[in-house]
Amino acid sequence: MSNTATPTNGYASSPCSAHLDPSGVDPAQARDVARWRKATRIDLLERRKSRSVEDHSAVSQRISDRLERALHDRFDGARGLVMSLYWPIKGEPNLRPLMHALHDAGVTIALPLVETKAAPLVFRHWTPDTKMVRGDWNIPVPPADAPVLTPQIALAPLVGWDGEAYRLGYGGGYFDRTLAALIPRPFKIGIGYASARLTTIFPQPHDIPMDMILTEDGAISGT
């Protein structure tokens, strides 16, 4: 399968026009999109698992370098701002060394937590001295007494992405739900691999485009 995904046969209707008012979405079309996304997600995650340790480390460093430059260019380094990152799982780019560097540079770091199922994520303060506990999916997270923060810059890990800066996530809807609820809206950066680019994710009404998608090959801005 190529890096540019296309819909498979058997759709009741074309997924291409799926980014519509919710009241106008064809249920059969929505099911087709969900089925396509599930198959595409599985394929991309399998490819991600095939990366060698050395390649994953090198690509993670390139993404970290590009992100650091983007923060410098757009936010003067983000010193004094609250920025949410993430603890990497399932072969995601590892930005943990950058978390330490940003903290040392005066950026306030927050990490997302699932504290209530099917609800927006909660962001809690992280520092290099934070004693992490096990959270949802067994991911290390700050403890319950860490302060809750509202990020001004939010990183969203992605499985796939398209040229309109929409992200394909893990299917739980947590980041879309969270980004829709945050007030004020943060600057949203999707983080992933260049090889995970898709022709389209067939956006649905609940999908929120990123302000930027950043990979080891560079960045694209949302429309």
N, C-alpha and C positions, 0 to 999 in steps of 0.2 A: 504494500500500500504506500502511496506517495505521501509526502508531507502535506499536500493540498488535498483535503478530503472533499468528496462529493457524495450526494445522497445515494443510497442504495435503492434497488427496485422494491416495489410493493407498497409505496405510499398511497394513501387514500386521496391525498391532495398535496400540492407542492408546498414544502416548508418555507419557500423563499419569501413569502409575503406574511410571515408569521408575526412580525413586530407590529401588532395592531392594537387598537383599543380592546381591553379584555372582553368586553361584551360582544365583540365581533369575531372572536377567535373560533374557528371551527374545531370542535372537540377531537375529531378524527385527525385533523392536521396537528394539533397539539400532541396527540399520542404518537404520531409519526416522528415529530421532532424529538420527543423524549426517547423514543426507541433508537433513533439515529445517534443522539448524544451519548446514550449508554454504550453503544457499540464503539463509537469514536473514543470515548473516555477510556475504555478497556484497552484499545489498541495503543493509545498514546502512553498510558501507564506501563504497558508491557515494554514499549520501546525505551521508556525512561529507565526501567530496571536493568536494561542491557548495557548501560553506560559503565565503563570501568571506573574504579575508585580514582584513578589518576585524572581521567577526563572530567569526572564530576567536580573534583577539587579545582582543576584549572578553569573550568567554565564558571564555577561559583565565584572564583576570584575576579574573572573578567566582568561578571555581572556586578559584583561589589564595586569594582573600580568605576564602572559606568554610572552606577547609582550615586556614588559619592560625587562624581563630576556634575551629574544632573542636579543634585541638591545644592551644590556650590553655585551653579549657573542660575537656578530659579529661586533659591531661598537663601542665598548668601551662606550656605552651609547648614542652614536650619537651626543654628544656635538659638536657644531659648524657645524653640517650638516643641510641641508634643508630636511624636512620630510613632506610629504603631508598626512593628515588624512582626515576625512570626518565628516559631521554633520549627525547623525543617523536618518533614516526614516524607516517606514514600519517594525518596530520590529528589525532593525539591532542592533548588539552589540553596546552598548553605551560606547564610549571611551573618552567622553568629560572630565571627571576628569583626565585621563591620559594626555590629551592635555595640561592642566594646569601644571601638574607635569613636563612634558617634556620641556615646555617653561621655567619653573623655573630652570631646569637643564642645560639650554643653547642650547637646540635644537631650530632651526628656523622652525616654523610651517606654512604650507601653506594649504589652502583649495581649492578644485576644484569648478569651476563655468562653467555653460553652458552660454557662451556669444554669440555664433553663433550656430544655429541649425545644426546638422549633421556635426559638425566640432570638432577638438580636444578640450578638456577641457582647461581652463586657470586656473593656480594656483596663488592665491593671498595671500599675507602675512596676518597671523592672530596672534593676541596677546590677552590676557585676556581683554585688554582695547578697542579692536576693536568694533566699533559701527556697528553691523551687519544690513544688509538690506535683503529684500526678493528676492530670485532668482528663477530660474526655479524650477517647482514643489513646489513652495512656501518655499523652503529650505533657512534658514538663511545663508548668504554668506558675505564675506568682501565687502566693497564698491568699486566702480570703481577707486577710487584714491589710493587703497592699492597697494603696489608694486607687480609686477608680478615676480614670482620665478620659478626656475626649480628644482624640487625635486630630491634629490639623493637617497632617500628612498620613495617609493610610496605605500600607502595602498589602496587596492581595495576591497570594500565590495562585497560580493557575495551572490547569492541565493542558489547555489549548487556548488559542486566541485568534482573532481575525484582524483584518486591516482597518476595521472601523473601531478598534480598541474594545471589542466585547471579549469577555473571558469565559472559557468553559471551565467550571470548577468540578468539585467532586459529586455534585448532585444534591447536596443537602440544603442549598439555598441560604446558608448562614451569612455569607458575605453580602449577597444582594440584599437580604433582609436588613442587615446591619447598616449598610451604606444608605439605604432608603430612610432609615430611622434617625441617622445622626444629624443633629442641628447644632452649629452650621455644618454644611457638607465639607468633608476634608478634600484635599487634593489626592486623587486616587491613582495609585501606580500598580499596575499588574506586573508581576515578576514571573518569568518563565524562560523556556528555551526557544531559540530561534527555530528549531526543527519542529516545534509544536504549532506552527502557524497553519491555519485552516483558511479555505476560501471564504467561509462564513460559519458562524455557529447557529445560524437561523434564529436571530434574537426574538425573544418572547417579551410580552409586556412587562414582566418582572425583572428582566435583565437590565443592569445598569452599566453603561460603558465606562471604561476607565478614562482618566484624563491623560494617561500615558501607559503604554506597554513597553517594558524594558527587558531586553534579552542580552545575551553575550555579544550580539552583533549590532546593538544600538537600541534606539528608542523610536517609537512612533507616537504622535499625539492623537488624542481622540478628536472626533469632529464636534 
